[in-house]
Amino acid sequence: MHYINKYKALKYGRASTFTPAQWVEMLAAAPTCVYCSRVFGADLKPTMDHVLPLSKGGAHTRENIVVACLSCNSAKNNRLPEEWAVY
């Protein structure tokens, strides 16, 4: 997952300083989805979400990435969190 997002960031000409080690640290520190607060487990997998999507000028950096469940990340798509909440 990390390499796909890094590739997309470079494709869009965005900053890409996020490392796999940072992702491991985030997973250890965030056992729940940032959007729905469900606890990750065998039935709920964590995914990497860019708060400001790469397609809208976001960067692949620690400050712009949160841990979200697959269903929330997919539903949010390329919206900002505020846009998705209204949706």
Residue pairs with C-beta under 8 A, 6 or more apart in sequence:
1 47
1 48
2 18
2 19
2 20
2 23
2 48
5 18
5 48
5 50
5 54
5 60
6 16
6 18
6 60
8 54
8 60
9 15
9 16
9 54
9 59
9 60
10 16
12 54
12 55
14 54
14 57
14 58
14 59
14 60
15 59
15 60
15 61
16 59
16 60
16 61
17 59
17 60
17 61
17 62
18 60
18 61
18 62
18 65
22 62
23 48
23 65
26 62
26 65
26 66
26 67
27 46
27 67
30 46
30 66
30 67
31 39
31 40
32 38
32 39
32 40
33 40
33 44
33 46
33 67
33 68
33 69
33 72
34 49
34 66
34 67
34 68
35 68
35 69
35 72
35 76
35 81
36 69
36 71
36 72
38 44
38 69
40 46
40 67
40 69
44 69
44 70
45 69
45 70
46 67
46 68
46 69
47 67
47 68
47 69
47 70
47 73
48 65
48 67
48 68
48 73
49 65
49 66
49 67
49 68
49 72
49 73
49 76
50 58
50 60
50 64
50 65
51 58
51 64
51 65
51 66
51 80
51 81
52 58
52 59
52 64
52 80
53 78
53 79
53 80
54 60
55 78
56 78
56 80
58 64
68 76
75 84
76 84
77 84
79 87
